Amino acid sequence: MSAYRQTVPVGDTSRRVAAAIRANRLRLGWTTDRLAAEVNVLGCPIRQNAITKIEGGSRRITVDELAVFAAALGIEPVQLLACGHCHGTPAAGYACLACGAGGGTATNPTMRTGRRNRITDEHLQAVVEVYRTADADGLPPTRTVSDRFEVPHSTAAKWVGHARKRGFLGAAVIGRTGGEQR
């Protein structure tokens, strides 16, 4: 018997469930620690780091765990299988930021996978949408992009720069965000 445990890759359904768990957790304003506590109360011993791995797409979820997560989040298990935002069919040319339907990766659904992640126009348009909404709401736009896509601020700033270069955002002016399109 081998000393190494074989791992089965996480599939599209697991990624969708993970995204739905995360979206519902955030909807409730819960941390991963809080969700772990709620799941443990229901008799399923899952630690906070396991929830982080599930949401990050590096740990599979069992059917039993799916049922407990749904109960803890106050929803039906089927709601974790089908995206509540796009119901599996996002607008043409876009990827759902909640479940990843329409292409992309688990953490950045509008990014294409391959040898390296490629920044697509669809991804930049999603970045611009978040950026402009934050700007209109008086929030720091690049920080909001960073928070929304769960990437470092430097990565969000690079994406904003790419959006400017491709003409999706206006030029940056000192003291203004440059949210207008050229």
VMD Tcl script that builds the backbone (N, CA, C; Angstrom):
set m [mol new atoms 546]
animate dup $m
set s [atomselect $m all]
$s set {name element resname resid chain x y z} {
  {N N MET 1 A 0.846 -1.189 0.000}
  {CA C MET 1 A 0.000 0.000 0.000}
  {C C MET 1 A 0.885 1.243 0.000}
  {N N SER 2 A 0.516 2.211 -0.774}
  {CA C SER 2 A 1.306 3.427 -0.921}
  {C C SER 2 A 1.178 4.313 0.310}
  {N N ALA 3 A 2.273 5.008 0.612}
  {CA C ALA 3 A 2.261 5.934 1.749}
  {C C ALA 3 A 1.581 7.244 1.396}
  {N N TYR 4 A 1.306 7.433 0.123}
  {CA C TYR 4 A 0.689 8.674 -0.332}
  {C C TYR 4 A -0.795 8.456 -0.622}
  {N N ARG 5 A -1.579 9.419 -0.251}
  {CA C ARG 5 A -3.021 9.352 -0.492}
  {C C ARG 5 A -3.307 10.000 -1.837}
  {N N GLN 6 A -4.055 9.300 -2.687}
  {CA C GLN 6 A -4.437 9.886 -3.962}
  {C C GLN 6 A -5.560 10.881 -3.738}
  {N N THR 7 A -5.505 11.994 -4.439}
  {CA C THR 7 A -6.578 12.971 -4.334}
  {C C THR 7 A -7.331 13.022 -5.651}
  {N N VAL 8 A -8.629 13.109 -5.553}
  {CA C VAL 8 A -9.478 13.238 -6.724}
  {C C VAL 8 A -9.679 14.726 -6.958}
  {N N PRO 9 A -9.446 15.193 -8.184}
  {CA C PRO 9 A -9.587 16.630 -8.432}
  {C C PRO 9 A -11.008 17.121 -8.149}
  {N N VAL 10 A -11.093 18.355 -7.706}
  {CA C VAL 10 A -12.383 18.982 -7.434}
  {C C VAL 10 A -13.042 19.313 -8.770}
  {N N GLY 11 A -14.286 18.886 -8.935}
  {CA C GLY 11 A -14.991 19.100 -10.198}
  {C C GLY 11 A -15.815 20.381 -10.204}
  {N N ASP 12 A -16.492 20.612 -11.343}
  {CA C ASP 12 A -17.296 21.823 -11.520}
  {C C ASP 12 A -18.420 21.926 -10.494}
  {N N THR 13 A -19.074 20.814 -10.182}
  {CA C THR 13 A -20.171 20.853 -9.218}
  {C C THR 13 A -19.651 21.226 -7.839}
  {N N SER 14 A -18.511 20.645 -7.454}
  {CA C SER 14 A -17.931 20.989 -6.149}
  {C C SER 14 A -17.553 22.462 -6.092}
  {N N ARG 15 A -17.016 22.983 -7.190}
  {CA C ARG 15 A -16.659 24.409 -7.221}
  {C C ARG 15 A -17.903 25.281 -7.109}
  {N N ARG 16 A -18.981 24.871 -7.786}
  {CA C ARG 16 A -20.233 25.631 -7.713}
  {C C ARG 16 A -20.799 25.604 -6.296}
  {N N VAL 17 A -20.761 24.428 -5.662}
  {CA C VAL 17 A -21.245 24.307 -4.280}
  {C C VAL 17 A -20.387 25.164 -3.360}
  {N N ALA 18 A -19.066 25.113 -3.548}
  {CA C ALA 18 A -18.157 25.914 -2.719}
  {C C ALA 18 A -18.459 27.400 -2.866}
  {N N ALA 19 A -18.684 27.848 -4.097}
  {CA C ALA 19 A -19.008 29.255 -4.334}
  {C C ALA 19 A -20.346 29.620 -3.693}
  {N N ALA 20 A -21.305 28.693 -3.743}
  {CA C ALA 20 A -22.617 28.956 -3.138}
  {C C ALA 20 A -22.515 29.001 -1.611}
  {N N ILE 21 A -21.696 28.126 -1.036}
  {CA C ILE 21 A -21.492 28.159 0.419}
  {C C ILE 21 A -20.902 29.507 0.807}
  {N N ARG 22 A -19.865 29.915 0.075}
  {CA C ARG 22 A -19.209 31.188 0.381}
  {C C ARG 22 A -20.168 32.359 0.218}
  {N N ALA 23 A -20.926 32.378 -0.890}
  {CA C ALA 23 A -21.860 33.473 -1.138}
  {C C ALA 23 A -22.910 33.566 -0.031}
  {N N ASN 24 A -23.433 32.410 0.399}
  {CA C ASN 24 A -24.441 32.414 1.464}
  {C C ASN 24 A -23.831 32.791 2.812}
  {N N ARG 25 A -22.602 32.361 3.047}
  {CA C ARG 25 A -21.914 32.742 4.284}
  {C C ARG 25 A -21.722 34.250 4.336}
  {N N LEU 26 A -21.274 34.823 3.227}
  {CA C LEU 26 A -21.066 36.272 3.169}
  {C C LEU 26 A -22.395 37.027 3.250}
  {N N ARG 27 A -23.443 36.455 2.650}
  {CA C ARG 27 A -24.774 37.074 2.720}
  {C C ARG 27 A -25.214 37.228 4.166}
  {N N LEU 28 A -24.866 36.230 4.987}
  {CA C LEU 28 A -25.219 36.269 6.405}
  {C C LEU 28 A -24.237 37.108 7.229}
  {N N GLY 29 A -23.143 37.521 6.600}
  {CA C GLY 29 A -22.137 38.303 7.301}
  {C C GLY 29 A -21.279 37.460 8.231}
  {N N TRP 30 A -21.176 36.169 7.949}
  {CA C TRP 30 A -20.438 35.252 8.797}
  {C C TRP 30 A -18.998 35.101 8.336}
  {N N THR 31 A -18.112 34.848 9.286}
  {CA C THR 31 A -16.742 34.458 8.985}
  {C C THR 31 A -16.714 32.946 8.811}
  {N N THR 32 A -15.586 32.425 8.347}
  {CA C THR 32 A -15.462 30.971 8.255}
  {C C THR 32 A -15.466 30.340 9.646}
  {N N ASP 33 A -14.962 31.071 10.645}
  {CA C ASP 33 A -15.022 30.574 12.027}
  {C C ASP 33 A -16.467 30.409 12.488}
  {N N ARG 34 A -17.302 31.378 12.180}
  {CA C ARG 34 A -18.715 31.313 12.585}
  {C C ARG 34 A -19.415 30.152 11.892}
  {N N LEU 35 A -19.156 29.978 10.580}
  {CA C LEU 35 A -19.776 28.866 9.869}
  {C C LEU 35 A -19.314 27.535 10.452}
  {N N ALA 36 A -18.030 27.419 10.774}
  {CA C ALA 36 A -17.523 26.187 11.384}
  {C C ALA 36 A -18.246 25.906 12.700}
  {N N ALA 37 A -18.463 26.939 13.507}
  {CA C ALA 37 A -19.167 26.766 14.782}
  {C C ALA 37 A -20.597 26.296 14.546}
  {N N GLU 38 A -21.293 26.903 13.574}
  {CA C GLU 38 A -22.681 26.521 13.283}
  {C C GLU 38 A -22.764 25.081 12.783}
  {N N VAL 39 A -21.836 24.686 11.930}
  {CA C VAL 39 A -21.819 23.325 11.393}
  {C C VAL 39 A -21.509 22.319 12.503}
  {N N ASN 40 A -20.598 22.684 13.399}
  {CA C ASN 40 A -20.264 21.803 14.514}
  {C C ASN 40 A -21.440 21.604 15.455}
  {N N VAL 41 A -22.230 22.652 15.685}
  {CA C VAL 41 A -23.422 22.542 16.532}
  {C C VAL 41 A -24.391 21.508 15.949}
  {N N LEU 42 A -24.399 21.406 14.618}
  {CA C LEU 42 A -25.295 20.460 13.952}
  {C C LEU 42 A -24.698 19.051 13.868}
  {N N GLY 43 A -23.534 18.850 14.506}
  {CA C GLY 43 A -22.958 17.517 14.602}
  {C C GLY 43 A -21.979 17.137 13.519}
  {N N CYS 44 A -21.531 18.084 12.744}
  {CA C CYS 44 A -20.563 17.791 11.688}
  {C C CYS 44 A -19.240 18.480 12.038}
  {N N PRO 45 A -18.259 17.724 12.511}
  {CA C PRO 45 A -17.012 18.333 12.977}
  {C C PRO 45 A -16.109 18.797 11.834}
  {N N ILE 46 A -16.348 20.015 11.373}
  {CA C ILE 46 A -15.524 20.620 10.321}
  {C C ILE 46 A -14.864 21.854 10.908}
  {N N ARG 47 A -13.553 21.928 10.745}
  {CA C ARG 47 A -12.806 23.064 11.274}
  {C C ARG 47 A -12.786 24.214 10.281}
  {N N GLN 48 A -12.437 25.390 10.774}
  {CA C GLN 48 A -12.402 26.605 9.955}
  {C C GLN 48 A -11.487 26.433 8.757}
  {N N ASN 49 A -10.315 25.814 8.943}
  {CA C ASN 49 A -9.390 25.684 7.819}
  {C C ASN 49 A -9.944 24.764 6.733}
  {N N ALA 50 A -10.773 23.788 7.105}
  {CA C ALA 50 A -11.413 22.923 6.110}
  {C C ALA 50 A -12.431 23.720 5.288}
  {N N ILE 51 A -13.146 24.628 5.938}
  {CA C ILE 51 A -14.106 25.469 5.216}
  {C C ILE 51 A -13.365 26.375 4.237}
  {N N THR 52 A -12.234 26.913 4.661}
  {CA C THR 52 A -11.423 27.739 3.769}
  {C C THR 52 A -10.964 26.924 2.566}
  {N N LYS 53 A -10.574 25.676 2.790}
  {CA C LYS 53 A -10.145 24.808 1.688}
  {C C LYS 53 A -11.318 24.474 0.766}
  {N N ILE 54 A -12.484 24.227 1.351}
  {CA C ILE 54 A -13.673 23.945 0.531}
  {C C ILE 54 A -13.985 25.149 -0.347}
  {N N GLU 55 A -14.054 26.334 0.272}
  {CA C GLU 55 A -14.382 27.547 -0.487}
  {C C GLU 55 A -13.308 27.883 -1.511}
  {N N GLY 56 A -12.071 27.513 -1.223}
  {CA C GLY 56 A -10.965 27.781 -2.145}
  {C C GLY 56 A -10.839 26.751 -3.252}
  {N N GLY 57 A -11.624 25.685 -3.173}
  {CA C GLY 57 A -11.614 24.690 -4.231}
  {C C GLY 57 A -10.541 23.623 -4.100}
  {N N SER 58 A -9.931 23.511 -2.917}
  {CA C SER 58 A -8.893 22.498 -2.757}
  {C C SER 58 A -9.341 21.311 -1.903}
  {N N ARG 59 A -10.594 21.329 -1.429}
  {CA C ARG 59 A -11.136 20.208 -0.663}
  {C C ARG 59 A -12.534 19.890 -1.155}
  {N N ARG 60 A -12.765 18.608 -1.392}
  {CA C ARG 60 A -14.088 18.162 -1.828}
  {C C ARG 60 A -15.058 18.195 -0.648}
  {N N ILE 61 A -16.339 18.186 -0.962}
  {CA C ILE 61 A -17.379 18.192 0.066}
  {C C ILE 61 A -18.234 16.939 -0.117}
  {N N THR 62 A -18.582 16.283 0.981}
  {CA C THR 62 A -19.412 15.087 0.898}
  {C C THR 62 A -20.885 15.490 0.861}
  {N N VAL 63 A -21.721 14.547 0.495}
  {CA C VAL 63 A -23.166 14.798 0.462}
  {C C VAL 63 A -23.676 15.109 1.865}
  {N N ASP 64 A -23.162 14.396 2.861}
  {CA C ASP 64 A -23.566 14.656 4.242}
  {C C ASP 64 A -23.184 16.080 4.657}
  {N N GLU 65 A -21.978 16.484 4.295}
  {CA C GLU 65 A -21.535 17.842 4.620}
  {C C GLU 65 A -22.386 18.882 3.893}
  {N N LEU 66 A -22.757 18.595 2.649}
  {CA C LEU 66 A -23.608 19.512 1.881}
  {C C LEU 66 A -24.919 19.755 2.624}
  {N N ALA 67 A -25.532 18.684 3.129}
  {CA C ALA 67 A -26.795 18.809 3.855}
  {C C ALA 67 A -26.627 19.636 5.127}
  {N N VAL 68 A -25.516 19.440 5.842}
  {CA C VAL 68 A -25.281 20.180 7.080}
  {C C VAL 68 A -24.984 21.653 6.781}
  {N N PHE 69 A -24.186 21.914 5.738}
  {CA C PHE 69 A -23.909 23.303 5.362}
  {C C PHE 69 A -25.213 24.029 5.024}
  {N N ALA 70 A -26.081 23.363 4.261}
  {CA C ALA 70 A -27.354 23.975 3.896}
  {C C ALA 70 A -28.177 24.294 5.139}
  {N N ALA 71 A -28.259 23.352 6.063}
  {CA C ALA 71 A -29.022 23.579 7.300}
  {C C ALA 71 A -28.427 24.734 8.097}
  {N N ALA 72 A -27.111 24.757 8.208}
  {CA C ALA 72 A -26.455 25.834 8.960}
  {C C ALA 72 A -26.711 27.200 8.320}
  {N N LEU 73 A -26.763 27.232 7.002}
  {CA C LEU 73 A -26.971 28.490 6.280}
  {C C LEU 73 A -28.456 28.846 6.144}
  {N N GLY 74 A -29.333 27.944 6.594}
  {CA C GLY 74 A -30.766 28.213 6.552}
  {C C GLY 74 A -31.382 28.113 5.170}
  {N N ILE 75 A -30.825 27.234 4.336}
  {CA C ILE 75 A -31.343 27.058 2.976}
  {C C ILE 75 A -31.512 25.573 2.691}
  {N N GLU 76 A -32.129 25.253 1.572}
  {CA C GLU 76 A -32.295 23.869 1.143}
  {C C GLU 76 A -31.012 23.414 0.441}
  {N N PRO 77 A -30.641 22.130 0.567}
  {CA C PRO 77 A -29.428 21.639 -0.094}
  {C C PRO 77 A -29.391 21.908 -1.593}
  {N N VAL 78 A -30.535 21.839 -2.242}
  {CA C VAL 78 A -30.563 22.074 -3.688}
  {C C VAL 78 A -30.113 23.496 -4.032}
  {N N GLN 79 A -30.290 24.418 -3.100}
  {CA C GLN 79 A -29.866 25.791 -3.338}
  {C C GLN 79 A -28.353 25.920 -3.387}
  {N N LEU 80 A -27.647 24.975 -2.799}
  {CA C LEU 80 A -26.190 24.984 -2.898}
  {C C LEU 80 A -25.716 24.381 -4.216}
  {N N LEU 81 A -26.576 23.572 -4.821}
  {CA C LEU 81 A -26.207 22.946 -6.094}
  {C C LEU 81 A -26.480 23.855 -7.287}
  {N N ALA 82 A -27.496 24.694 -7.189}
  {CA C ALA 82 A -27.837 25.612 -8.271}
  {C C ALA 82 A -27.566 27.036 -7.804}
  {N N CYS 83 A -26.928 27.799 -8.627}
  {CA C CYS 83 A -26.580 29.173 -8.265}
  {C C CYS 83 A -27.844 30.000 -8.070}
  {N N GLY 84 A -27.894 30.730 -6.964}
  {CA C GLY 84 A -29.043 31.593 -6.686}
  {C C GLY 84 A -28.998 32.910 -7.419}
  {N N HIS 85 A -27.839 33.234 -8.003}
  {CA C HIS 85 A -27.714 34.508 -8.709}
  {C C HIS 85 A -28.103 34.385 -10.173}
  {N N CYS 86 A -27.509 33.412 -10.867}
  {CA C CYS 86 A -27.749 33.307 -12.311}
  {C C CYS 86 A -28.538 32.058 -12.665}
  {N N HIS 87 A -28.767 31.181 -11.685}
  {CA C HIS 87 A -29.454 29.906 -11.885}
  {C C HIS 87 A -28.782 29.067 -12.966}
  {N N GLY 88 A -27.445 29.217 -13.071}
  {CA C GLY 88 A -26.662 28.422 -14.009}
  {C C GLY 88 A -26.552 28.999 -15.398}
  {N N THR 89 A -27.224 30.131 -15.664}
  {CA C THR 89 A -27.171 30.720 -17.005}
  {C C THR 89 A -26.927 32.224 -16.913}
  {N N PRO 90 A -25.648 32.631 -16.793}
  {CA C PRO 90 A -25.356 34.070 -16.748}
  {C C PRO 90 A -25.593 34.719 -18.101}
  {N N ALA 91 A -25.618 36.027 -18.133}
  {CA C ALA 91 A -25.802 36.758 -19.386}
  {C C ALA 91 A -24.719 36.363 -20.386}
  {N N ALA 92 A -25.068 36.373 -21.647}
  {CA C ALA 92 A -24.131 35.984 -22.705}
  {C C ALA 92 A -22.847 36.808 -22.626}
  {N N GLY 93 A -21.720 36.116 -22.686}
  {CA C GLY 93 A -20.429 36.787 -22.667}
  {C C GLY 93 A -19.902 37.100 -21.290}
  {N N TYR 94 A -20.653 36.774 -20.243}
  {CA C TYR 94 A -20.232 37.075 -18.877}
  {C C TYR 94 A -20.191 35.795 -18.059}
  {N N ALA 95 A -19.423 35.830 -16.992}
  {CA C ALA 95 A -19.375 34.727 -16.047}
  {C C ALA 95 A -20.021 35.195 -14.753}
  {N N CYS 96 A -20.781 34.312 -14.128}
  {CA C CYS 96 A -21.391 34.639 -12.850}
  {C C CYS 96 A -20.297 34.716 -11.794}
  {N N LEU 97 A -20.244 35.814 -11.061}
  {CA C LEU 97 A -19.225 35.980 -10.038}
  {C C LEU 97 A -19.519 35.142 -8.800}
  {N N ALA 98 A -20.739 34.654 -8.673}
  {CA C ALA 98 A -21.089 33.840 -7.515}
  {C C ALA 98 A -20.741 32.369 -7.714}
  {N N CYS 99 A -21.083 31.802 -8.877}
  {CA C CYS 99 A -20.872 30.364 -9.055}
  {C C CYS 99 A -19.840 30.015 -10.109}
  {N N GLY 100 A -19.444 30.965 -10.935}
  {CA C GLY 100 A -18.451 30.675 -11.957}
  {C C GLY 100 A -19.041 30.156 -13.250}
  {N N ALA 101 A -20.374 30.022 -13.342}
  {CA C ALA 101 A -20.988 29.571 -14.582}
  {C C ALA 101 A -20.616 30.539 -15.699}
  {N N GLY 102 A -20.353 30.002 -16.859}
  {CA C GLY 102 A -19.962 30.838 -17.985}
  {C C GLY 102 A -18.459 30.840 -18.199}
  {N N GLY 103 A -17.719 30.121 -17.384}
  {CA C GLY 103 A -16.282 29.995 -17.594}
  {C C GLY 103 A -15.472 30.613 -16.494}
  {N N GLY 104 A -14.207 30.282 -16.469}
  {CA C GLY 104 A -13.282 30.887 -15.534}
  {C C GLY 104 A -12.860 29.948 -14.432}
  {N N THR 105 A -12.327 30.510 -13.374}
  {CA C THR 105 A -11.818 29.731 -12.256}
  {C C THR 105 A -12.707 29.948 -11.045}
  {N N ALA 106 A -12.497 29.165 -10.021}
  {CA C ALA 106 A -13.349 29.260 -8.831}
  {C C ALA 106 A -13.221 30.611 -8.148}
  {N N THR 107 A -12.023 31.141 -8.033}
  {CA C THR 107 A -11.858 32.394 -7.306}
  {C C THR 107 A -12.043 33.613 -8.192}
  {N N ASN 108 A -11.721 33.502 -9.447}
  {CA C ASN 108 A -11.890 34.606 -10.387}
  {C C ASN 108 A -12.610 34.073 -11.618}
  {N N PRO 109 A -13.942 33.960 -11.554}
  {CA C PRO 109 A -14.693 33.276 -12.586}
  {C C PRO 109 A -14.524 33.833 -13.989}
  {N N THR 110 A -14.160 35.099 -14.145}
  {CA C THR 110 A -14.040 35.635 -15.488}
  {C C THR 110 A -12.632 35.514 -16.037}
  {N N MET 111 A -11.744 34.861 -15.290}
  {CA C MET 111 A -10.394 34.603 -15.776}
  {C C MET 111 A -10.395 33.243 -16.454}
  {N N ARG 112 A -9.684 33.126 -17.560}
  {CA C ARG 112 A -9.573 31.836 -18.236}
  {C C ARG 112 A -8.460 31.027 -17.590}
  {N N THR 113 A -8.634 29.699 -17.625}
  {CA C THR 113 A -7.587 28.840 -17.089}
  {C C THR 113 A -6.691 28.397 -18.228}
  {N N GLY 114 A -5.556 27.896 -17.906}
  {CA C GLY 114 A -4.594 27.426 -18.893}
  {C C GLY 114 A -3.244 27.399 -18.225}
  {N N ARG 115 A -2.221 27.536 -19.027}
  {CA C ARG 115 A -0.885 27.543 -18.455}
  {C C ARG 115 A -0.760 28.662 -17.428}
  {N N ARG 116 A -1.262 29.830 -17.777}
  {CA C ARG 116 A -1.337 30.970 -16.853}
  {C C ARG 116 A -2.722 31.567 -17.004}
  {N N ASN 117 A -3.194 32.205 -15.958}
  {CA C ASN 117 A -4.475 32.896 -16.082}
  {C C ASN 117 A -4.319 34.034 -17.068}
  {N N ARG 118 A -5.265 34.166 -17.959}
  {CA C ARG 118 A -5.258 35.235 -18.946}
  {C C ARG 118 A -6.343 36.229 -18.570}
  {N N ILE 119 A -6.040 37.502 -18.671}
  {CA C ILE 119 A -7.030 38.527 -18.362}
  {C C ILE 119 A -7.874 38.738 -19.609}
  {N N THR 120 A -9.154 38.411 -19.501}
  {CA C THR 120 A -10.056 38.555 -20.631}
  {C C THR 120 A -10.774 39.900 -20.560}
  {N N ASP 121 A -11.339 40.306 -21.697}
  {CA C ASP 121 A -12.132 41.534 -21.710}
  {C C ASP 121 A -13.335 41.404 -20.773}
  {N N GLU 122 A -13.919 40.195 -20.700}
  {CA C GLU 122 A -15.054 39.979 -19.809}
  {C C GLU 122 A -14.641 40.211 -18.358}
  {N N HIS 123 A -13.458 39.742 -18.007}
  {CA C HIS 123 A -12.972 39.939 -16.639}
  {C C HIS 123 A -12.751 41.423 -16.373}
  {N N LEU 124 A -12.131 42.107 -17.306}
  {CA C LEU 124 A -11.884 43.540 -17.110}
  {C C LEU 124 A -13.188 44.320 -17.019}
  {N N GLN 125 A -14.200 43.912 -17.779}
  {CA C GLN 125 A -15.503 44.583 -17.692}
  {C C GLN 125 A -16.123 44.365 -16.313}
  {N N ALA 126 A -15.948 43.170 -15.755}
  {CA C ALA 126 A -16.449 42.911 -14.401}
  {C C ALA 126 A -15.689 43.769 -13.390}
  {N N VAL 127 A -14.377 43.922 -13.586}
  {CA C VAL 127 A -13.566 44.774 -12.714}
  {C C VAL 127 A -14.043 46.214 -12.802}
  {N N VAL 128 A -14.288 46.685 -14.031}
  {CA C VAL 128 A -14.743 48.068 -14.241}
  {C C VAL 128 A -16.098 48.290 -13.576}
  {N N GLU 129 A -16.995 47.307 -13.681}
  {CA C GLU 129 A -18.317 47.434 -13.056}
  {C C GLU 129 A -18.194 47.605 -11.543}
  {N N VAL 130 A -17.357 46.776 -10.907}
  {CA C VAL 130 A -17.145 46.876 -9.463}
  {C C VAL 130 A -16.483 48.217 -9.134}
  {N N TYR 131 A -15.497 48.604 -9.922}
  {CA C TYR 131 A -14.758 49.849 -9.715}
  {C C TYR 131 A -15.707 51.054 -9.766}
  {N N ARG 132 A -16.520 51.112 -10.814}
  {CA C ARG 132 A -17.428 52.265 -10.986}
  {C C ARG 132 A -18.500 52.299 -9.899}
  {N N THR 133 A -19.020 51.150 -9.525}
  {CA C THR 133 A -20.026 51.098 -8.462}
  {C C THR 133 A -19.435 51.603 -7.149}
  {N N ALA 134 A -18.224 51.157 -6.835}
  {CA C ALA 134 A -17.561 51.605 -5.605}
  {C C ALA 134 A -17.312 53.103 -5.647}
  {N N ASP 135 A -16.871 53.603 -6.793}
  {CA C ASP 135 A -16.604 55.032 -6.947}
  {C C ASP 135 A -17.890 55.841 -6.741}
  {N N ALA 136 A -18.988 55.358 -7.330}
  {CA C ALA 136 A -20.266 56.051 -7.189}
  {C C ALA 136 A -20.768 56.023 -5.741}
  {N N ASP 137 A -20.429 54.960 -5.017}
  {CA C ASP 137 A -20.851 54.832 -3.615}
  {C C ASP 137 A -19.890 55.517 -2.649}
  {N N GLY 138 A -18.841 56.136 -3.179}
  {CA C GLY 138 A -17.880 56.843 -2.329}
  {C C GLY 138 A -16.902 55.924 -1.616}
  {N N LEU 139 A -16.747 54.689 -2.124}
  {CA C LEU 139 A -15.809 53.740 -1.537}
  {C C LEU 139 A -14.497 53.777 -2.315}
  {N N PRO 140 A -13.394 53.346 -1.715}
  {CA C PRO 140 A -12.139 53.292 -2.466}
  {C C PRO 140 A -12.242 52.214 -3.556}
  {N N PRO 141 A -12.241 52.619 -4.828}
  {CA C PRO 141 A -12.557 51.667 -5.901}
  {C C PRO 141 A -11.579 50.500 -6.053}
  {N N THR 142 A -10.284 50.754 -6.023}
  {CA C THR 142 A -9.333 49.660 -6.206}
  {C C THR 142 A -9.376 48.707 -5.017}
  {N N ARG 143 A -9.521 49.234 -3.816}
  {CA C ARG 143 A -9.642 48.385 -2.631}
  {C C ARG 143 A -10.904 47.534 -2.728}
  {N N THR 144 A -11.985 48.108 -3.247}
  {CA C THR 144 A -13.232 47.359 -3.397}
  {C C THR 144 A -13.061 46.231 -4.417}
  {N N VAL 145 A -12.350 46.502 -5.516}
  {CA C VAL 145 A -12.054 45.453 -6.500}
  {C C VAL 145 A -11.252 44.343 -5.820}
  {N N SER 146 A -10.264 44.731 -5.044}
  {CA C SER 146 A -9.437 43.766 -4.314}
  {C C SER 146 A -10.297 42.893 -3.400}
  {N N ASP 147 A -11.184 43.513 -2.654}
  {CA C ASP 147 A -12.053 42.777 -1.724}
  {C C ASP 147 A -13.038 41.888 -2.471}
  {N N ARG 148 A -13.645 42.409 -3.529}
  {CA C ARG 148 A -14.690 41.675 -4.271}
  {C C ARG 148 A -14.139 40.415 -4.930}
  {N N PHE 149 A -12.921 40.526 -5.501}
  {CA C PHE 149 A -12.336 39.387 -6.207}
  {C C PHE 149 A -11.373 38.586 -5.334}
  {N N GLU 150 A -11.232 39.024 -4.076}
  {CA C GLU 150 A -10.362 38.343 -3.115}
  {C C GLU 150 A -8.945 38.180 -3.645}
  {N N VAL 151 A -8.367 39.278 -4.092}
  {CA C VAL 151 A -6.989 39.301 -4.565}
  {C C VAL 151 A -6.251 40.411 -3.826}
  {N N PRO 152 A -4.916 40.359 -3.824}
  {CA C PRO 152 A -4.173 41.451 -3.200}
  {C C PRO 152 A -4.456 42.783 -3.899}
  {N N HIS 153 A -4.292 43.875 -3.155}
  {CA C HIS 153 A -4.521 45.210 -3.704}
  {C C HIS 153 A -3.658 45.434 -4.943}
  {N N SER 154 A -2.425 44.930 -4.934}
  {CA C SER 154 A -1.532 45.129 -6.086}
  {C C SER 154 A -2.089 44.464 -7.349}
  {N N THR 155 A -2.706 43.297 -7.198}
  {CA C THR 155 A -3.311 42.617 -8.345}
  {C C THR 155 A -4.504 43.411 -8.856}
  {N N ALA 156 A -5.337 43.905 -7.936}
  {CA C ALA 156 A -6.489 44.724 -8.328}
  {C C ALA 156 A -6.011 45.975 -9.073}
  {N N ALA 157 A -4.933 46.586 -8.586}
  {CA C ALA 157 A -4.394 47.778 -9.241}
  {C C ALA 157 A -3.905 47.449 -10.653}
  {N N LYS 158 A -3.296 46.278 -10.826}
  {CA C LYS 158 A -2.851 45.859 -12.168}
  {C C LYS 158 A -4.043 45.681 -13.097}
  {N N TRP 159 A -5.112 45.063 -12.577}
  {CA C TRP 159 A -6.307 44.875 -13.399}
  {C C TRP 159 A -6.905 46.210 -13.801}
  {N N VAL 160 A -6.958 47.158 -12.863}
  {CA C VAL 160 A -7.482 48.483 -13.171}
  {C C VAL 160 A -6.604 49.128 -14.248}
  {N N GLY 161 A -5.292 48.964 -14.128}
  {CA C GLY 161 A -4.374 49.492 -15.139}
  {C C GLY 161 A -4.615 48.878 -16.505}
  {N N HIS 162 A -4.837 47.564 -16.549}
  {CA C HIS 162 A -5.153 46.902 -17.823}
  {C C HIS 162 A -6.462 47.426 -18.396}
  {N N ALA 163 A -7.451 47.649 -17.527}
  {CA C ALA 163 A -8.741 48.183 -17.984}
  {C C ALA 163 A -8.555 49.576 -18.590}
  {N N ARG 164 A -7.679 50.376 -17.989}
  {CA C ARG 164 A -7.387 51.708 -18.542}
  {C C ARG 164 A -6.713 51.581 -19.909}
  {N N LYS 165 A -5.730 50.696 -20.013}
  {CA C LYS 165 A -5.002 50.511 -21.279}
  {C C LYS 165 A -5.921 50.047 -22.395}
  {N N ARG 166 A -6.903 49.223 -22.052}
  {CA C ARG 166 A -7.833 48.716 -23.075}
  {C C ARG 166 A -9.008 49.661 -23.315}
  {N N GLY 167 A -9.022 50.790 -22.604}
  {CA C GLY 167 A -10.043 51.799 -22.859}
  {C C GLY 167 A -11.352 51.605 -22.126}
  {N N PHE 168 A -11.406 50.685 -21.151}
  {CA C PHE 168 A -12.628 50.471 -20.388}
  {C C PHE 168 A -12.802 51.516 -19.292}
  {N N LEU 169 A -11.693 52.108 -18.844}
  {CA C LEU 169 A -11.705 53.168 -17.832}
  {C C LEU 169 A -10.919 54.352 -18.371}
  {N N GLY 170 A -11.309 55.541 -17.930}
  {CA C GLY 170 A -10.578 56.735 -18.327}
  {C C GLY 170 A -9.221 56.799 -17.650}
  {N N ALA 171 A -8.400 57.735 -18.100}
  {CA C ALA 171 A -7.059 57.902 -17.544}
  {C C ALA 171 A -7.149 58.361 -16.090}
  {N N ALA 172 A -6.187 57.920 -15.303}
  {CA C ALA 172 A -6.134 58.325 -13.905}
  {C C ALA 172 A -5.651 59.764 -13.818}
  {N N VAL 173 A -6.322 60.553 -12.984}
  {CA C VAL 173 A -5.947 61.940 -12.745}
  {C C VAL 173 A -5.762 62.086 -11.229}
  {N N ILE 174 A -4.700 62.752 -10.822}
  {CA C ILE 174 A -4.438 62.911 -9.397}
  {C C ILE 174 A -5.654 63.540 -8.720}
  {N N GLY 175 A -6.131 62.862 -7.672}
  {CA C GLY 175 A -7.278 63.351 -6.924}
  {C C GLY 175 A -8.615 62.861 -7.441}
  {N N ARG 176 A -8.602 62.185 -8.597}
  {CA C ARG 176 A -9.834 61.605 -9.147}
  {C C ARG 176 A -9.576 60.172 -9.538}
  {N N THR 177 A -10.621 59.382 -9.638}
  {CA C THR 177 A -10.452 57.952 -9.916}
  {C C THR 177 A -10.346 57.656 -11.395}
  {N N GLY 178 A -10.759 58.535 -12.269}
  {CA C GLY 178 A -10.682 58.252 -13.693}
  {C C GLY 178 A -11.680 57.214 -14.128}
  {N N GLY 179 A -12.821 57.161 -13.474}
  {CA C GLY 179 A -13.819 56.147 -13.775}
  {C C GLY 179 A -14.539 56.353 -15.098}
  {N N GLU 180 A -14.418 57.521 -15.695}
  {CA C GLU 180 A -15.105 57.772 -16.955}
  {C C GLU 180 A -14.405 57.020 -18.080}
  {N N GLN 181 A -15.218 56.582 -19.053}
  {CA C GLN 181 A -14.664 55.889 -20.202}
  {C C GLN 181 A -14.127 56.903 -21.189}
  {N N ARG 182 A -13.020 56.555 -21.837}
  {CA C ARG 182 A -12.439 57.462 -22.831}
  {C C ARG 182 A -13.293 57.562 -24.051}
}
mol reanalyze $m
mol bondsrecalc $m
mol representation Tube
mol addrep $m
